[in-house]
Amino acid sequence: AQKITQTQPGMFVQEKEAVTLDCTYDTSDPSYGLFWYKQPSSGEMIFLIYQGSYDQQNATEGRYSLNFQKARKSANLVISASQLGDSAMYFCAMRDGYNFNKFYFGSGTKLNVKP
Amino acid sequence: EAGVAQSPRYKIIEKRQSVAFWCNPISGHATLYWYQQILGQGPKLLIQFQNNGVVDDSQLPKDRFSAERLKGVDSTLKIQPAKLEDSAVYLCASSTRLSGGGSYEQYFGPGTRLTVT
């Protein structure tokens, strides 16, 4: 079964607008972590934001926020005020299990920011 | 602090040849990961080390892939013999801890792009 599902292969957003990238996850472990990474065309993976399963509040990092809905097992990334430099692949990932920190990645969403 | 180093950055080989990739994690990082990322897909974990021991290699095609981290620092991933479907980017990542909670993310290297012809 898929551990991480990203249903949007590609998204377009107008510069300066907000955009939401969807992510759902599957785990039976009560302790887990959720991550978002950005991968520009250069190929490097850049860590954006983290949400722990026991965190009460949604994580925020600058223009990035994570809309964490535990009951729905969703962890959507919200990018506010999109910039041209935000055009990239975005991957949702989950660290599953208190031990061994196994990571699972989704298939990614290609975001294109239009001027 | 220096990031995760990988070499080579690019490699082109013919099928049935062998190839090796090298990774040097961030100093002090006990956990090291090798991922395979096929074009258009997310990274797939191949093998995970804690110091010099293997934690998980369940998705490593052991008939052709091998990896080692002999001194618990740098690591080598080898493919022998290579197949066309091995064409991918091979990413190495490291993190500070193995178990426990917390936001200790993985730090990724620049990757090695392998083309098998």
Interface residues (C-beta under 8 A of the other chain):
Chain A: I4 Q6 S31 G33 F35 Y37 G43 E44 M45 F47 Y50 G52 Y54 F91 A93 Y98 N99 F100 N101 K102 F103 Y104 F105 G106 S107 G108
Chain B: T31 Y33 Y35 G40 Q41 G42 P43 K44 L45 Q48 V55 D56 V89 L91 A93 S95 R97 L98 S99 G100 G101 G102 S103 E105 Q106 Y107 F108 P110 G111 R113
